[in-house]
Amino acid sequence: MMLAAETSAVAFPLLTTIVLLPIAVAAVVLVIPRSRPEIVKLVGFLGAVATGLLTIVALVEFKVHDNGFQFVSHHSWISDFGISWKLGVDGISLFLVVLTGVLFPLALVGPKFHGDAKSWVGWMLVLEAGCLGSFLALDLFLFFLFFELTLVPMYFIIAGWGYENRVYASLKFFLYTLFGSAFMLVGMLALVFLSTKGGHHITFDLETLADRQALAATTARWVFLAFAIGFAVKVPLFPVHTWLPDAHTEAPTAGSVILAGVLLKLGTYGLLRFGVYLFPKAAADLAPLLLTLAVIGITYGALVATVQRDLKRLVAYSSVAHLGFIVLGTFALTTQGLSGGIVQMVNHGLTTGALFFLVGMIYERRHTRQIAELNGLQKTMPFLGLTFLVVMLASVGLPGLNGFVGEFLILLGTFVTRRWYAVVATTGVILAAVYLLWAYQRVFHGEPSEENRHLPDMTWREKAIMLPLVGLMVFLGVYPRPVLDRINPSVERLVQHVENHSTFQQPGVAARGSQAP
Amino acid sequence: MNAAYLIPALPLAGFVLLVLFGRKLADPLAGWVATLAIGSSFVATAVTFAYLLGRDAEHRAVTKSMFTWLSVGGFQVKASLLVDPLSITMCLFVTGVGTLIHLYSIGYMHGDPRYSRFFVYLNLFAFSMLMLVLGDNLLITFLGWEGVGACSYFLISFWFERESAAVAGKKAFVTNRVGDFGFLIATFLTFGAFGSLTYHEFLPKAGTASHTTLVAIALLLFLGACGKSAQIPLYVWLPDAMEGPTPVSALIHAATMVTAGVYLMARMSPLLHFTPHVLDLVAWIGAITALFAATIACAQDDIKKVLAYSTISQLGYMFLAVGSGAYVAAVFHMVTHAFFKALLFLGAGAVIHGLHDEQDMKRMGALRKYMPVTAATFIIGWLAISGFPGLAGFWSKDDILAAAWGHSKALWVIGAVTAGLTAYYMTRQVALVFFGQPRWKEARPEHHGAADKAELTTPEPVAEHTADAGEHHPVEPHEAPPLMLIPLVVLAVGALFGGLLNLPFGTWAFLERWLHPVLGGVAPEIHVAGSTKIGIGAVVTVLALIAIVIGFSIWSRRPENPALEPLVLKKAWGVDALYSFLFGTGGAFVAAESAAVDKQVIDGAVNGTGSLVRLAGREGRRLQTGYVRNYALGIAGGVVVILGYVAVRAGG
């Protein structure tokens, strides 16, 4: 595995390019005169497309049965502290990287926005680099840098281009996340310094630290908790979720799409990569705590979503429920739960991203998101209505569409180890139908009132944005195998890692080779 | 044998074609394309059926694999079809009756602004239904199960401009989701116990699992079946589903989809064999549902509502059969019911069509003179469902009641009373619609009946077609066009002679022998002597005939008999009102409270902390500037202090 990594690093620094390209394009944007917004937009879009294509290259070149990190780029950076520029991708991060690569170009061209194109495009590209860097970093310090880097552009995007309550929402977002990050930073440094015990040299290298497992059990628990708090805010997990509805609702459409589609995954990805991987025993021991919070998030998020009056806020609360599913699958610690969780991260990015696009389209036409003011839109805008219907059914978890694959695997994987958590979580499947179908009925069904009668249907540009998203929803629902085949080896390795370092053993039926193929 | 792939593939192709080109094909070409798709699927089914007939009874189960759908660790699910006598029997009547209803819809939906969309959904439904019955594992069955549920939702709220249609569609989907909850957990349990979801892998070793697990699986799957097949306590969505266009009611909500729960029970019969108490429950729920729905059907005025409650009642019979171990009788009744209930619904559609969207039976009457073909075929359907000797329903109901007798006399009594009620309410319907005095000429009264406020009964027999809604010009009723009459005639033939499929005379019992490899052997033998069988059959038949005579003499003379239509039955025993209170009002309360907690307690704590910090800041020499960088600085400073502490401790 190391050999393969070395050679690919020499061949072409693919991952480094993926991370740095958006920053380079942002720098180019910086020198384009403010009077030429169309060039700014074009350059920004092309930059994001090029980055997206590179992530596709990574997907195509990815070795399916390799369970380790691929395309590793490794350069020593601050050697005194064992910090290095180390990027790599495995089955766990691969599809999150691709998702980021796909969503950003769509978010850049998708919704209309007002105000300064230059800073808008610039911040978006910096944000993309931050997200990609976070998913690819194999060095704790580097990860933390990228993780924090996402905060600043998102803050400006909400504060600069958001709706009425944007100042409150952006500040809340910033402070909340920073609060979580502080815990994480403490945890990270504690881990790094405590891992030097026994004559080990200091290092921030993820794999080395994970293999070393130098912390005493109790210490590991505290440090794991520090990480978990940091990521829980990002996910967000109940009860630290209240920044999300505000940030989502007040952010401009593109901001909401990226926030839901990509940024929240930093939390769930972090729990997996830096929680479970670095602290397998603590994760296994404290799983009931996180599972409980996840289950509360699933049911409670759905209940609160039901009574929202603002369509965008409703979608935001649905995210709390969906992300609860991902955390549930992660801390089930079975192959199905973890794989389902990763698939669901991608699914949530596609469906909730699409829902925010659609809500944005409605807002651009009607200038309201209040459910009570909307009605009969399926008659006025049949195409938008049908697109919303398909996306909604994907979100509800209808088999044949992507949402089902993730949700089912998560619930199955949880059920075989944590039966009652899965049973309670399955009620979320009923509740999801309640809040989404009810909203759909109020907004799209019925006879349109005068204000809703004369709205134009989706434009070609809007259809072009929705097409890849809906296409992927169908593809992943019908034939998720190519995705699962790439995710599984890395997940199995992670489960093995947990089993090696804790008393947890996943049940026989869940493990591969437990039955004849 | 590869024709088996075509069975679901053809309706899928029709669906894709119509999604892409439906609008261009328009009315009526889109309808013909859809009909062709399902018609050729019927042919493919027939070919497969002939192929299976040509094989030995032991070799009539063939798995046709396509690709691996899900593969994670030890969990493997293939997209595969299981072709065996049970699934092919289902496919035959699904595609057969389906084709006739598609054909009928070409005429019925003519002129609708969303004509091609209708056939898109219809083909998608057919595909999903065929996947449901052909799936070789629980998960593919669940795929079809959810697919038909979604199509049902689309089609109930097809005329979504109408509030009631939109509400009914949602209600159907959400109620079914409660059942799906059971289905999903049963799937998890099955995988946990057997490591597989494939029928031919886990069913043969069903006995190896613990009894508790088996009971849980059986109960949870039955919960799913109660949702899909509209049994107590999850039946409430089906009467409301009548908001959909009438062909939808005939296809989805009478002949095919609602039988999926019965099919599931039949498919799981080797497992249910180990859970006799669950079977008892199934039988009792079925019997009570049959009786309960039949009482409500006696007092409904809407022509489709009567048929809807009748469907619930007949499905109850099928569960009674399943619970009594008579799986073949359940499937037999499923087939004959598909014939006569589809016939009755399509006939009702022709009546509604001919009367320009009138659905109130109290405003019909004497229509046999105006719509002779509809009336003749409807009368055949009526006699078939009432158990008139020799017709399809007579034979299948007889089988079920004989099995019930063998299982428990009390169940038989309920079943027999229900048979009498069935004959009575169907006679009432026929008398009100086709006999007596014509009442459609009278001016529309201000309001009719006191029961109309209940959520259940249609407030106003609203125009089905929104296209010509609101125009109730007093026109002479007219017979339906030939395109709609052909299916009626074909189905009437089925209702007349469907009993031939399984006559209780030795070698004539074709279904019994045909389904034996799948359903035989697991079911306990029913010990009912031949003479007893004839005796109890005669009792039920006499009961039905008396009910017909009484019903006819009352309802062909007078359309209003308040004593026979008590309010409690009109309001369907108030169950809908109760549910609406519990889950509507109650659910809304819980959700609103959660939202309040979220806003005031949880977010309140966050904002409170913020305010506290702000206050402290103001007091502490106005450190608070409101600039994010200052906040950040403060936090960063705090972090450094903690870091230093940790570093010192770590270093020490």
Interface residues (C-beta under 8 A of the other chain):
Chain A: Y155 L171 K172 F174 L175 Y176 L178 F179 A182 L185 V186 L189 A190 F193 L194 T196 P239 H241 T242 W243 Y300 L303 V304 T306 V307 Q308 T334 T335 Q336 S339 G340 G376 Q378 K379 L389 L393 L398 P399 G400 F404 V405 F408 L409 L411 L412 G413 F415 V416 A422 V423 T426 T427 V429 I430 A433 V434 L437 W438 Y440 Q441 F444 H445 G446 E447 V478 Y479 P480 R481 L484 D485 N488 V491 E492 P507 G508 V509 A510 A511 R512 G513 S514 Q515 P517
Chain B: F67 T68 W69 L70 S71 V72 G73 G74 F75 Q76 L139 F142 L143 E146 G147 A150 Y153 F154 S157 F160 E161 E163 A165 A166 V167 G169 K170 F173 V174 R177 V178 D180 F181 L184 I185 T187 F188 L189 F191 G192 G195 S196 G587 A588 V590 A591 A592 S594 A595 D598 I602 D603 V606 G610 V628 Y631 A632 I635 G638 V639 I642 L643 V646 A647 A650 G651
